[in-house]
Amino acid sequence: NGMTAEAAASLKDKDLSAAQAALDACRREKLHVLTIRDAAYPTRLKNIPDPPVLFYYKGQLPDFDAQPAIGVVGTRKASAYGLTAARQMGFQLVRCGAILVSGAADGIDGAAMEGALKAGGIVVGVLGNGADVVYPKCNRRLFEDTRLRGCLLSEFPPETPPYKWNFPKRNRIISGLCNGVLVVEAPARSGALITARQALEQGRDVFAM
């Protein structure tokens, strides 16, 4: 009663071929799967209103419960000042003991991650596509360095393309993993400010340059 035909059909569907294909891709691409019931699932992320039931990651998942984490976000079309500031903040944050979390995009995100990597810190890239997909392709080296120093993670299954509607959804994970979020440079309508708003809704500190 009250259930749509589509919902009823999905409950009747016992075909596990899509799940098996995802697991096969995980084995092929060396991706790990972490569910919300696993002990290693970050407590901060679990406590947001809509945590991902599971996520896929490549690399080594840091212990988010043992260290502070700061998200650094901003525009893809950054100024020279913004890029320099992001690199410096990424460098200093990890030198002070924080995990650096960002979106691995061009501009501010990538610059902050580069700064953190240069300082030898732990870096996490939260993606709007599958954790096995490099986007943008020009950041391939950044992705590889991040995998070696931390991890690339996504709630989207392997081989998921970078659909534009995925990125606002992934932003809640960036803020959810962190104690606070720093916006280095962003226009009035941007994904960075979506992340900042979600951080406030999650009770996180928000900083701005």
C-alpha positions as CSV (number, residue, x, y, z in Angstrom):
1,N,0.0,0.0,0.0
2,G,1.4,3.4,-0.9
3,M,4.5,2.0,-2.7
4,T,5.3,3.1,-6.2
5,A,5.6,0.5,-8.9
6,E,9.2,1.4,-9.3
7,A,9.9,0.9,-5.6
8,A,8.1,-2.4,-5.6
9,A,10.1,-3.6,-8.7
10,S,13.4,-2.7,-7.0
11,L,12.5,-4.8,-3.9
12,K,11.7,-7.7,-6.1
13,D,14.9,-7.4,-8.1
14,K,17.4,-9.9,-6.7
15,D,19.9,-9.6,-9.5
16,L,23.4,-9.0,-8.0
17,S,25.3,-8.7,-11.3
18,A,25.8,-4.9,-10.8
19,A,27.2,-5.5,-7.3
20,Q,29.4,-8.3,-8.6
21,A,30.7,-6.0,-11.3
22,A,31.6,-3.4,-8.7
23,L,33.4,-5.9,-6.6
24,D,35.3,-7.2,-9.7
25,A,36.3,-3.6,-10.5
26,C,37.5,-3.1,-6.9
27,R,39.8,-6.1,-7.1
28,R,41.1,-5.0,-10.5
29,E,41.8,-1.4,-9.5
30,K,42.9,-2.3,-5.9
31,L,40.0,-0.4,-4.3
32,H,38.9,-1.0,-0.7
33,V,35.3,-0.9,0.5
34,L,34.3,0.5,3.9
35,T,30.8,0.3,5.1
36,I,29.1,2.3,7.9
37,R,29.1,-0.8,10.1
38,D,32.9,-1.2,9.9
39,A,35.0,-0.2,12.9
40,A,37.3,1.9,10.8
41,Y,34.4,4.1,9.5
42,P,35.2,7.7,10.7
43,T,33.1,8.7,13.6
44,R,32.8,12.3,12.5
45,L,31.4,11.2,9.1
46,K,29.0,8.7,10.7
47,N,27.4,11.5,12.8
48,I,26.4,13.8,9.9
49,P,22.7,13.7,8.9
50,D,23.2,11.7,5.7
51,P,26.5,9.7,5.9
52,P,27.3,7.5,2.9
53,V,26.4,3.9,3.7
54,L,29.7,2.8,2.1
55,F,32.6,4.3,0.3
56,Y,35.4,3.1,-1.9
57,Y,39.0,4.2,-1.4
58,K,42.4,3.7,-3.0
59,G,45.5,4.0,-0.8
60,Q,45.7,4.0,3.0
61,L,42.7,5.4,5.0
62,P,44.0,7.6,7.8
63,D,42.7,7.3,11.3
64,F,40.3,10.2,11.3
65,D,39.3,9.6,14.9
66,A,42.9,10.0,16.1
67,Q,43.9,13.2,14.3
68,P,42.2,16.5,13.5
69,A,41.3,17.0,9.8
70,I,40.8,20.3,7.9
71,G,39.1,20.6,4.5
72,V,40.5,23.2,2.1
73,V,38.2,24.2,-0.8
74,G,38.0,26.9,-3.4
75,T,37.5,27.9,-7.0
76,R,38.9,26.1,-10.0
77,K,39.6,29.5,-11.6
78,A,41.9,30.7,-8.8
79,S,44.1,33.8,-8.8
80,A,47.9,33.6,-8.4
81,Y,47.4,34.9,-4.8
82,G,44.8,32.2,-4.1
83,L,47.0,29.4,-5.4
84,T,49.9,30.6,-3.3
85,A,47.8,31.0,-0.2
86,A,46.3,27.5,-0.7
87,R,49.7,25.9,-1.0
88,Q,51.0,27.7,2.1
89,M,47.9,26.7,4.1
90,G,48.1,23.1,3.0
91,F,51.8,23.0,3.9
92,Q,51.3,24.6,7.4
93,L,48.1,22.6,8.3
94,V,49.8,19.2,7.9
95,R,53.0,20.5,9.6
96,C,50.7,21.3,12.6
97,G,49.4,17.8,12.6
98,A,46.2,17.9,10.6
99,I,45.0,15.6,7.9
100,L,44.3,17.7,4.7
101,V,41.1,16.9,3.0
102,S,40.0,18.4,-0.4
103,G,38.3,17.7,-3.6
104,A,41.3,17.1,-5.9
105,A,40.0,19.6,-8.5
106,D,42.0,22.1,-10.4
107,G,42.7,25.4,-8.7
108,I,42.5,25.8,-4.9
109,D,41.9,22.1,-4.1
110,G,44.9,20.9,-6.0
111,A,47.2,23.7,-4.8
112,A,46.3,22.9,-1.1
113,M,46.9,19.2,-1.7
114,E,50.3,19.9,-3.4
115,G,51.3,22.1,-0.4
116,A,50.4,19.3,2.1
117,L,52.2,16.7,0.1
118,K,55.3,18.8,-0.1
119,A,55.2,19.0,3.7
120,G,55.1,15.2,3.9
121,G,51.6,15.2,5.4
122,I,48.5,12.9,5.1
123,V,46.2,14.0,2.3
124,V,42.8,12.7,1.3
125,G,41.0,13.5,-1.9
126,V,37.2,13.1,-1.9
127,L,36.0,12.6,-5.5
128,G,32.8,13.2,-7.4
129,N,33.5,10.1,-9.6
130,G,34.7,6.6,-9.0
131,A,37.9,6.3,-7.0
132,D,39.5,4.6,-9.9
133,V,38.7,7.6,-12.3
134,V,41.3,10.4,-12.7
135,Y,39.4,13.7,-13.1
136,P,40.7,16.1,-14.3
137,K,43.2,14.0,-16.2
138,C,45.9,16.7,-15.8
139,N,45.9,15.9,-12.1
140,R,47.1,12.3,-12.6
141,R,50.4,12.9,-10.8
142,L,48.5,14.6,-7.9
143,F,46.2,11.5,-7.6
144,E,49.1,9.1,-7.5
145,D,51.0,11.1,-4.9
146,T,47.8,11.4,-2.8
147,R,47.3,7.6,-3.0
148,L,50.8,7.1,-1.7
149,R,50.4,9.6,1.2
150,G,46.8,9.0,2.1
151,C,43.9,8.0,0.0
152,L,41.4,8.8,-2.7
153,L,37.8,8.1,-1.7
154,S,34.3,8.2,-3.2
155,E,30.9,7.0,-2.4
156,F,30.3,6.4,-6.1
157,P,31.0,2.9,-7.5
158,P,34.1,2.2,-9.6
159,E,34.1,3.5,-13.2
160,T,31.5,6.2,-12.3
161,P,32.1,9.2,-14.7
162,P,32.5,12.8,-13.2
163,Y,28.8,13.7,-13.6
164,K,28.3,17.4,-12.6
165,W,25.5,16.5,-10.2
166,N,27.9,14.2,-8.2
167,F,30.1,17.1,-7.0
168,P,27.6,19.0,-4.7
169,K,26.7,15.6,-3.2
170,R,30.3,14.7,-2.4
171,N,30.9,18.0,-0.7
172,R,29.1,16.9,2.4
173,I,31.7,14.2,2.8
174,I,34.6,16.7,2.6
175,S,33.1,18.7,5.5
176,G,31.8,15.5,7.3
177,L,35.3,14.1,7.6
178,C,36.7,17.3,9.0
179,N,36.7,19.4,12.2
180,G,36.6,22.5,10.1
181,V,36.7,23.8,6.5
182,L,38.8,26.6,5.1
183,V,37.6,28.5,2.0
184,V,40.6,30.1,0.4
185,E,39.0,31.8,-2.6
186,A,35.5,31.3,-4.2
187,P,32.9,33.2,-6.1
188,A,29.4,33.7,-4.7
189,R,28.0,30.7,-6.5
190,S,30.4,27.8,-6.2
191,G,30.8,24.3,-4.9
192,A,33.2,25.6,-2.3
193,L,30.4,27.7,-0.6
194,I,28.1,24.7,-0.8
195,T,30.7,22.8,1.2
196,A,31.0,25.7,3.7
197,R,27.2,25.8,4.1
198,Q,27.1,22.0,4.7
199,A,30.0,22.4,7.2
200,L,28.0,24.9,9.2
201,E,24.9,22.6,9.1
202,Q,27.1,19.8,10.4
203,G,28.4,22.0,13.3
204,R,31.9,22.4,11.8
205,D,34.0,25.5,12.0
206,V,34.3,27.5,8.8
207,F,37.3,29.7,8.0
208,A,37.9,32.0,5.1
209,M,40.8,33.8,3.4
